[in-house]
Amino acid sequence: MHDELAARTIEDFGEQWTAFSDTSGFFGSSELLADFIQPFDMRKFAGARVADIGAGTGRHVQGLLDAGAREVLAVEPSRAIEVIRRRFTGRANVTAMNIGGANLPPDSNLDYAISVGVVHHIPEPAPVIRAVYEALNPGGQFVVWLYGKEGIRLYLFLITPLRWFSRKLPRRALDVIALILDVPLVAYITLCRRAAWRGLPLRDYMINILGRLPRAKRRLVIYDQLNPHYARYYTRSEAVALMAQAPFEVEAHHRRGYSWVVIGTKPR
């Protein structure tokens, strides 16, 4: 059952990232990558060999290169791997690997690995975490950004029943729904900017991230929430336990009121 769910989710993202492959502007910037993985210091990537687990269209691969990474392994199990291959044609320091994270070779000699917005879409992520652990050099670090459960009760109340049927819809129907939902989203972003009350849910994220995206990218963010067959929202303890079983030394940081950055360090 888990294998089937994982396969369908991979297919969901393969279709999504081949249809929406543009990563220009803030959406695909090293600035946004840095925001995702704070407080991890992007300067650590300079001169390093890094893997991006679940690389999608390669938007974070470019961010790693911009941060000075010496070599990047772009690990992507879906057909979106072709987008990465086209994007980085001629770049000898980018290796596109059409495999799941659990199949990462243990002799990859990685200094760092990242996984942004991916682990929460894997029904059984433990083998991926363990494979990355084995592929890292001693002292290496795995930086994971994933959906958090804390602070988003209202959002989960709204999105859970919507996702029950949206994940079954074809891409064009999801496009229409994303277009419609962008209207109240823009209204809420405007409210967050103008309201004196700072306690509005996800206010920081709305102003500083979604509010900086153009309409097409906002709609893609909405689409991304509606599309995959599988998504899990982690509590802090669940996210830490997932990484600790590898066994990483783990630290966790709550990001913008809705997500976790979990940094696992392989002991020297």
N, C-alpha and C positions, 0 to 999 in steps of 0.2 A: 504493500500500500504506500509506504514511504517512497519507494523507488518510483512508482507511477506519479506520485504527487511532485517529486523532485523533477522528473522528466517533463511534466506539463509546465512547471514553473520556468524551467530552462527554455522551453519552447516559447512561452509568453515573452520572455525577455529577448530571445532571439528575434522575434517578430518586432518587438518594440524598438530595439536599438538599430535594426536595419531600416526601419521606417523613419525613425527620428535620429539620424546620425550626426546632425549639426551640433557642435559643442562650442560654438564661438561665444565671445564675450565673457561676462562674469560667470556664466553657467559652467564653463570649462576652464576656468582660470586657476592658477596656483593659489590665488588669494582665497578662493572658495574652498579648495582642498585644505589649506592651512586652517580655515575656520572649522571645517568638519573635524579635524583631528587635534585641535587644541585640547590640552596644553602641550602636546608633543611639538618639539621644535623642528620645523622644516629644514633648518640648517644642517641637521644631522644627516640628511640625505646626500649632501655634497660628497662626491667621490665614492658613493656606496653602490652596492649591488642590491637591487630592491625588486620584490615581486608585488604586483597588484593582483589580488585574488578576486576574481569576478570583475574583469576590467571593462566589460561592456563595450562602449565605443572607443575607449582609450582616453577619455577626457582626463582622468587622473594620471594616466601614463605621461601625458604631456606636462602635467603639473609637477610630476617627479623629475622629469628632464629639466624643466625650468628651474627646479630647486638644486640642480647640479648633480643628479644621480649619474653615476658612471655607466650603469647598465640596468635596464628594466625588463623583467619577465612579465609579460601581459598574459595572465591566465584567465581564459574565458571558455566555458564549455559550450556555449550556444553558437549559432551561425553568425552572430555578430563579430566573431573572430575575423571574418572577411573585411569588415569595416576597419578593424585595427590594422590588418595587413595592408590595406590600401593607404591608410593614413600615414603609416610609417615605412612605406616602401623606400628602400635605400638607406634606412637608418640601421647601421650595423649594431648599435647599442640597444636595440629593442628586439626582443624575441617573443613572437606571438605563439602561445601554446594553447591549442584547442583541447583542453582537458579540464576536468573538475579539480577543485582545490585538493581533494583527497588523493589525487594522483600526482601531486607535485613531487618530483624526484627528491629523495632524501639527500642527494649529493649536490644540491643546488647552490650551496655555499653563499647563502643570503646573509647580508648584514641587517636588512630590515624587510618587513612585509607589511602591506596595508590591505584592508578590505573595508570599503566604504559603501554602506547600504546593501550589503550582500548576505551576510551571515543570517540575518533575520528572515531571509527567504529560503533557507536550507532546512528541510525537515529534520535531518540528522546531521548537525554541524560538527559533532565531536571528531569524526575522522579527518575533517578539514583542518581543525585546530591542531590535531596531533601531527598531521603531515607538514604543516608549516613549522611546527616546533622542531621536527626532525630536519627540516631543510635549512634552518637558521644556524649560523655559526654561534658558538658560545658567546653570550653577552648580547646577541641579536635581539631585536624587538619586533613584536607583531602588534600593529595598531589597528583596532577594529572600531568602526562606528556602526551603531545599530539602534533600532527603534527602542525607546524606553517606554515603560508602562506608567511610571510615576508622572503625575501632573497633566495627564491627557484624558481623563475620564470622559469628559464631554465629547471630545473628538472620537474616542472609541465607541461611545454610545451612538454616534451618528454614522461612522464609517463602517462598522461591523455589519449591520443589515444591508447597507448599500453594496458592500463587497460580495455579499452572498450571491447576488445575481449579476453584478457587473463583471466579475471574473469569467462569466460564461458568455459574455457578449463578444461579437466580432469587433475588430479594430475601428471600423467606421462608426459604429454605434458608440463606442467609448469616446471617440473624437467629439461627437455631438454632446455627450454628457459633460465632457471636460469643458467644452465651450460654454455650456449653460452654467456650470458651477463656477466658472471664472468670474461671473457677474457678482454673486454674493461675496466671493473671495476678495475682489477689488474693493467692494464696499467695506469689508471688515478691515482690510489693510488701511484704508482711509480713516476709519474710526480709530484704529490703533495709533495713527499718527496725530490725530487731532484731539482725542479725548484726554482730559487731564488725569483720569484715573489710570494708574500704571499697572493695576492688577488684572487687566484684560488677559484672558488665556492666550499664550503664545505670542504676546505683544512684541517681544524682542525679536523673535524669528520672523514675524510678519513684516516688521519695519526694516530690519537689517539684512534679510536674505530674500524672502519672496518679494518684498517691495522693490528690490533692485533688479528683478528679472523682467524682461520684456514679456508681452502677452503670450507669445508662442511658447516660451520656456515655462511660464506659469502653468499653462495648459498641459505641458508635458509633465510637470510635477503632479498635477491632479491625475492625469492618465496613469502615472506611475503608481499612485495609491490604489487605483481601481483595477489594474490589469492582472497582477500575479495571482496564481491559484493559491499560493501559500505565503503567509506573512505572520510573524510572531512578534509580540511586544514583550521585551525583557524587563524584569525588575533588576535592580542593582545586584541583589544577591544571586540571581540566576545568571546574569552576565559574568560575574566574577567566578562563579562555580564552573561555568563552561570553560573558561580559559585556564583555571587552576588545575583542572584534571589532566592537562597536557604533559607535564606540570609546569606552567609558567608561574613566575612571580608576578602578581597582578596588582594594578592600580586602576581605579575607575573614576571617571569624572562626568558629572551631569552637564549636558550641553543644551543651552537655550531652552531649557524647560521641557524638553520632549525626547531626548536621546542620550545615549551613553557612549563615551569614548573609553574603551577598555584597552589598556596597554599591558601586554604580556612580555616579560623579559626572560629569556632563556639563561639560566644560571651559567656562570663561567666555569 
